[in-house]
Amino acid sequence: MRNLCALLFVLLLCSLQLVSSAPLARSPNCCPSVTDKKIPLKKVVSYKHTDSDCAVKGIIFKTVAGKRFCINPDAVWVSSHVVAVDIHRNTTVMITTTTPTMLSV
């Protein structure tokens, strides 16, 4: 009876080890690592911050070509790129929403 209990206990520990070592589902808004490499502003179309539960904090810049780059948010040039993208986005929205329409009489 002792051997059976010991065997069950070992099997339980092994199964817990397997479950805890399974790879976690990675969010598409997480970065495995970040870089300080500067991306030309004219190629950046959007950005987003990594999720709060990601191991690595960063900003994901998306380029005109659709590529995504994980950037260190503390890099010197990042804040100016973020502001420029925000201004461009807001200007584009303002232009499209305030364009006058012609009324036919």
C-alpha positions, 0 to 999 in steps of 0.5 A, a space after each residue: 500500500 505504501 508503494 502504491 501511495 509513493 508511486 501516485 505521489 511521484 506521478 502527481 509530481 511529474 505531471 505537475 512538472 510537465 504542466 508547469 514547463 509547457 510553453 506559454 501562449 505568447 501574445 502578439 503584442 509581446 516582444 522576445 527582445 528589444 533594440 535601440 536601432 533607429 527606424 527612419 520616421 518616414 517608414 513608420 506608420 503606427 506603433 503600440 506598446 507591449 502588453 502589461 503582462 509581457 516579460 519585455 517592455 517595449 514599443 512595437 513600430 509598424 513600417 510601411 512595408 508591414 514589418 514590426 520592430 520591437 524597440 526599447 521605449 527608453 531609446 532617445 529617439 522613440 518619444 519623438 517618433 511616437 509624437 510624430 505618429 500621433 500628430 500625423 494620425 490626428 491630422 489625417 483624421 481631422 482632414 477626413 472628418 472636416 472635408 466639406 461636401 458639395 450640396 447639389 441644389 
